[in-house]
Amino acid sequence: MRQVALESSLTATLSKRLDERAPLKWFDSAVSPGWFDWLGLVVALLGFGFTIWQVAKTRNASVAANDALKGAQRVLTSNTLQSVVTQFQLVVGDLDRAIDVDHSEMAHRALVRYAHLARETRTLLDGHENDYADLKQRLWDSSELALDVKQRIVAAANPDIGRLAKAISRDVNAVSIEMTEVVSTLRNNLEGSPHV
């Protein structure tokens, strides 16, 4: 009996202690869900929010970087095209001089230089935002004609440079003038403001 009384006393004491701890049960780390669980949930939600914010920030930075890259490419292409005009003018001068003095080697070099320059310029115009389809076709056709005339000059024993190169000289001059117009337009375009 004594043992039963002791057990009942212990049970009563333990029950009393558990009743005293009941209001702080949520604060107990051994009880599920406890305050550690709630704290973990809050930290996880804050972490997800921060991650979403960083992803959005990264995406916006990527768009800004792509826009800056496109602007830099546009400026580089425009600058390269501006330097090409001088080379076209030099080729026109060399070809005209070769025709005037009937010098086959000078004509040969000028025609090869023009063919390479025309194809390089065509590639530059391919990467430009404006559509220069007509000019690109003229560059291609005239470069093919220049190589054809060069081949005829090389194949002939005593070529008549004036007769052989006169037509290509007109084409080269016309393309040079058109390239000058294109570059003038590019030079007068401010960032995003055409016709300024």
C-alpha positions as a Markdown table, in Angstrom:
| # | Residue | x | y | z |
|---|---|---|---|---|
| 1 | Met | 0.0 | 0.0 | 0.0 |
| 2 | Arg | 2.7 | 2.2 | 0.8 |
| 3 | Gln | 4.1 | 1.6 | -2.6 |
| 4 | Val | 0.8 | 2.5 | -4.2 |
| 5 | Ala | 0.6 | 5.7 | -2.2 |
| 6 | Leu | 4.2 | 6.6 | -3.3 |
| 7 | Glu | 3.4 | 5.9 | -6.9 |
| 8 | Ser | 0.2 | 8.0 | -6.7 |
| 9 | Ser | 2.1 | 10.8 | -5.0 |
| 10 | Leu | 4.8 | 10.7 | -7.8 |
| 11 | Thr | 2.1 | 10.6 | -10.5 |
| 12 | Ala | 0.3 | 13.6 | -8.8 |
| 13 | Thr | 3.6 | 15.5 | -8.6 |
| 14 | Leu | 4.5 | 14.8 | -12.2 |
| 15 | Ser | 1.0 | 15.7 | -13.4 |
| 16 | Lys | 1.2 | 18.9 | -11.5 |
| 17 | Arg | 4.6 | 19.8 | -13.1 |
| 18 | Leu | 3.3 | 19.0 | -16.5 |
| 19 | Asp | 0.2 | 21.2 | -15.9 |
| 20 | Glu | 2.6 | 24.0 | -14.8 |
| 21 | Arg | 4.6 | 23.7 | -18.1 |
| 22 | Ala | 1.5 | 23.6 | -20.3 |
| 23 | Pro | 1.4 | 27.3 | -21.1 |
| 24 | Leu | 5.1 | 27.2 | -22.2 |
| 25 | Lys | 4.6 | 24.0 | -24.2 |
| 26 | Trp | 5.1 | 25.8 | -27.6 |
| 27 | Phe | 8.5 | 27.0 | -26.3 |
| 28 | Asp | 9.7 | 23.5 | -25.5 |
| 29 | Ser | 12.1 | 22.2 | -28.2 |
| 30 | Ala | 11.0 | 18.6 | -27.4 |
| 31 | Val | 7.4 | 19.2 | -28.3 |
| 32 | Ser | 6.3 | 19.2 | -31.9 |
| 33 | Pro | 5.9 | 21.8 | -33.4 |
| 34 | Gly | 8.1 | 23.8 | -31.1 |
| 35 | Trp | 9.5 | 27.3 | -31.3 |
| 36 | Phe | 12.5 | 25.9 | -33.3 |
| 37 | Asp | 10.1 | 24.7 | -35.9 |
| 38 | Trp | 8.4 | 28.1 | -36.2 |
| 39 | Leu | 11.7 | 29.9 | -36.3 |
| 40 | Gly | 12.9 | 27.5 | -39.0 |
| 41 | Leu | 9.8 | 28.2 | -41.0 |
| 42 | Val | 10.3 | 31.9 | -40.8 |
| 43 | Val | 13.9 | 31.6 | -41.8 |
| 44 | Ala | 13.0 | 29.4 | -44.7 |
| 45 | Leu | 10.4 | 31.8 | -45.9 |
| 46 | Leu | 12.8 | 34.7 | -45.7 |
| 47 | Gly | 15.4 | 32.6 | -47.6 |
| 48 | Phe | 12.9 | 31.8 | -50.4 |
| 49 | Gly | 12.0 | 35.5 | -50.6 |
| 50 | Phe | 15.6 | 36.5 | -50.8 |
| 51 | Thr | 16.4 | 33.9 | -53.4 |
| 52 | Ile | 13.5 | 35.0 | -55.6 |
| 53 | Trp | 14.6 | 38.6 | -55.3 |
| 54 | Gln | 18.2 | 37.7 | -56.3 |
| 55 | Val | 17.0 | 35.7 | -59.3 |
| 56 | Ala | 14.9 | 38.7 | -60.5 |
| 57 | Lys | 17.9 | 41.0 | -59.9 |
| 58 | Thr | 20.2 | 38.7 | -61.8 |
| 59 | Arg | 17.7 | 38.5 | -64.7 |
| 60 | Asn | 17.5 | 42.3 | -64.9 |
| 61 | Ala | 21.3 | 42.5 | -64.9 |
| 62 | Ser | 21.5 | 40.0 | -67.7 |
| 63 | Val | 19.0 | 42.0 | -69.8 |
| 64 | Ala | 21.0 | 45.2 | -69.1 |
| 65 | Ala | 24.3 | 43.5 | -70.0 |
| 66 | Asn | 22.8 | 42.2 | -73.3 |
| 67 | Asp | 21.5 | 45.7 | -74.2 |
| 68 | Ala | 25.0 | 47.2 | -73.4 |
| 69 | Leu | 26.6 | 44.5 | -75.6 |
| 70 | Lys | 24.3 | 45.2 | -78.5 |
| 71 | Gly | 25.0 | 48.9 | -78.2 |
| 72 | Ala | 28.8 | 48.2 | -78.1 |
| 73 | Gln | 28.5 | 46.0 | -81.2 |
| 74 | Arg | 26.5 | 48.6 | -83.0 |
| 75 | Val | 29.2 | 51.3 | -82.2 |
| 76 | Leu | 32.0 | 48.9 | -83.2 |
| 77 | Thr | 30.4 | 48.0 | -86.5 |
| 78 | Ser | 29.7 | 51.7 | -87.3 |
| 79 | Asn | 33.3 | 52.6 | -86.5 |
| 80 | Thr | 34.6 | 49.8 | -88.7 |
| 81 | Leu | 32.3 | 50.8 | -91.5 |
| 82 | Gln | 33.6 | 54.4 | -91.2 |
| 83 | Ser | 37.2 | 53.2 | -91.6 |
| 84 | Val | 36.2 | 51.1 | -94.6 |
| 85 | Val | 35.1 | 54.2 | -96.6 |
| 86 | Thr | 38.7 | 55.4 | -96.8 |
| 87 | Gln | 39.9 | 52.0 | -98.0 |
| 88 | Phe | 37.2 | 52.1 | -100.8 |
| 89 | Gln | 38.4 | 55.5 | -101.8 |
| 90 | Leu | 42.0 | 54.3 | -102.0 |
| 91 | Val | 41.0 | 51.3 | -104.1 |
| 92 | Val | 39.1 | 53.6 | -106.5 |
| 93 | Gly | 42.2 | 55.8 | -106.7 |
| 94 | Asp | 44.6 | 52.9 | -107.3 |
| 95 | Leu | 42.3 | 51.4 | -110.0 |
| 96 | Asp | 41.9 | 54.7 | -111.8 |
| 97 | Arg | 45.6 | 55.2 | -111.7 |
| 98 | Ala | 46.2 | 51.7 | -113.1 |
| 99 | Ile | 43.7 | 52.4 | -115.9 |
| 100 | Asp | 45.4 | 55.7 | -116.7 |
| 101 | Val | 48.9 | 54.3 | -116.9 |
| 102 | Asp | 47.8 | 50.9 | -118.3 |
| 103 | His | 49.5 | 49.0 | -115.5 |
| 104 | Ser | 48.3 | 45.4 | -115.2 |
| 105 | Glu | 50.0 | 44.6 | -111.9 |
| 106 | Met | 48.6 | 47.7 | -110.1 |
| 107 | Ala | 45.1 | 46.8 | -111.5 |
| 108 | His | 45.5 | 43.2 | -110.4 |
| 109 | Arg | 46.3 | 44.3 | -106.8 |
| 110 | Ala | 43.5 | 46.9 | -106.7 |
| 111 | Leu | 40.9 | 44.4 | -108.0 |
| 112 | Val | 41.9 | 41.7 | -105.4 |
| 113 | Arg | 42.0 | 44.3 | -102.6 |
| 114 | Tyr | 38.5 | 45.5 | -103.7 |
| 115 | Ala | 37.1 | 42.0 | -103.8 |
| 116 | His | 38.3 | 41.3 | -100.2 |
| 117 | Leu | 37.1 | 44.7 | -99.0 |
| 118 | Ala | 33.7 | 44.3 | -100.6 |
| 119 | Arg | 33.2 | 40.9 | -99.0 |
| 120 | Glu | 34.4 | 42.1 | -95.6 |
| 121 | Thr | 32.1 | 45.1 | -95.8 |
| 122 | Arg | 29.2 | 42.8 | -96.8 |
| 123 | Thr | 29.8 | 40.8 | -93.7 |
| 124 | Leu | 29.9 | 43.9 | -91.5 |
| 125 | Leu | 26.6 | 45.0 | -93.0 |
| 126 | Asp | 25.1 | 41.6 | -92.3 |
| 127 | Gly | 25.7 | 42.3 | -88.6 |
| 128 | His | 24.2 | 45.8 | -88.7 |
| 129 | Glu | 20.7 | 46.5 | -87.5 |
| 130 | Asn | 19.7 | 48.3 | -90.7 |
| 131 | Asp | 18.8 | 46.4 | -93.8 |
| 132 | Tyr | 21.2 | 47.1 | -96.6 |
| 133 | Ala | 20.1 | 44.2 | -98.9 |
| 134 | Asp | 20.6 | 46.2 | -102.1 |
| 135 | Leu | 24.0 | 47.4 | -101.1 |
| 136 | Lys | 25.1 | 43.9 | -99.9 |
| 137 | Gln | 24.0 | 42.5 | -103.3 |
| 138 | Arg | 25.9 | 45.2 | -105.2 |
| 139 | Leu | 29.0 | 44.5 | -103.0 |
| 140 | Trp | 28.7 | 40.7 | -103.8 |
| 141 | Asp | 28.2 | 41.3 | -107.6 |
| 142 | Ser | 30.9 | 43.8 | -107.9 |
| 143 | Ser | 33.4 | 41.6 | -106.0 |
| 144 | Glu | 32.6 | 38.7 | -108.3 |
| 145 | Leu | 33.1 | 41.0 | -111.3 |
| 146 | Ala | 36.4 | 42.4 | -109.9 |
| 147 | Leu | 37.7 | 38.8 | -109.5 |
| 148 | Asp | 36.5 | 38.0 | -113.0 |
| 149 | Val | 38.3 | 41.0 | -114.5 |
| 150 | Lys | 41.4 | 40.2 | -112.5 |
| 151 | Gln | 41.4 | 36.7 | -113.9 |
| 152 | Arg | 41.1 | 38.1 | -117.5 |
| 153 | Ile | 44.0 | 40.5 | -116.8 |
| 154 | Val | 46.2 | 37.7 | -115.5 |
| 155 | Ala | 45.2 | 35.4 | -118.4 |
| 156 | Ala | 46.0 | 37.9 | -121.2 |
| 157 | Ala | 49.5 | 38.4 | -122.5 |
| 158 | Asn | 49.2 | 42.2 | -123.1 |
| 159 | Pro | 45.9 | 43.2 | -121.5 |
| 160 | Asp | 44.2 | 46.5 | -122.3 |
| 161 | Ile | 43.6 | 47.6 | -118.7 |
| 162 | Gly | 41.4 | 50.5 | -119.8 |
| 163 | Arg | 39.0 | 48.3 | -121.7 |
| 164 | Leu | 39.0 | 45.5 | -119.2 |
| 165 | Ala | 38.7 | 47.5 | -116.0 |
| 166 | Lys | 36.5 | 50.4 | -117.1 |
| 167 | Ala | 33.2 | 48.7 | -116.1 |
| 168 | Ile | 34.4 | 47.5 | -112.8 |
| 169 | Ser | 35.9 | 50.9 | -112.1 |
| 170 | Arg | 32.5 | 52.5 | -112.4 |
| 171 | Asp | 31.0 | 49.8 | -110.1 |
| 172 | Val | 33.7 | 50.3 | -107.5 |
| 173 | Asn | 33.2 | 54.1 | -107.6 |
| 174 | Ala | 29.4 | 53.7 | -107.3 |
| 175 | Val | 29.8 | 51.3 | -104.3 |
| 176 | Ser | 32.4 | 53.7 | -102.7 |
| 177 | Ile | 29.9 | 56.6 | -103.0 |
| 178 | Glu | 27.1 | 54.5 | -101.6 |
| 179 | Met | 29.3 | 53.4 | -98.7 |
| 180 | Thr | 30.1 | 57.1 | -98.0 |
| 181 | Glu | 26.3 | 57.8 | -97.8 |
| 182 | Val | 25.8 | 54.9 | -95.4 |
| 183 | Val | 28.6 | 56.0 | -93.2 |
| 184 | Ser | 27.4 | 59.5 | -93.3 |
| 185 | Thr | 24.0 | 58.3 | -92.1 |
| 186 | Leu | 25.6 | 56.2 | -89.3 |
| 187 | Arg | 27.7 | 59.2 | -88.2 |
| 188 | Asn | 24.7 | 61.4 | -88.0 |
| 189 | Asn | 22.6 | 58.9 | -85.9 |
| 190 | Leu | 22.8 | 59.6 | -82.2 |
| 191 | Glu | 22.1 | 56.7 | -79.9 |
| 192 | Gly | 18.5 | 55.7 | -80.7 |
| 193 | Ser | 17.7 | 58.9 | -82.6 |
| 194 | Pro | 17.8 | 58.6 | -86.4 |
| 195 | His | 17.8 | 61.6 | -88.7 |
| 196 | Val | 19.4 | 64.0 | -86.2 |
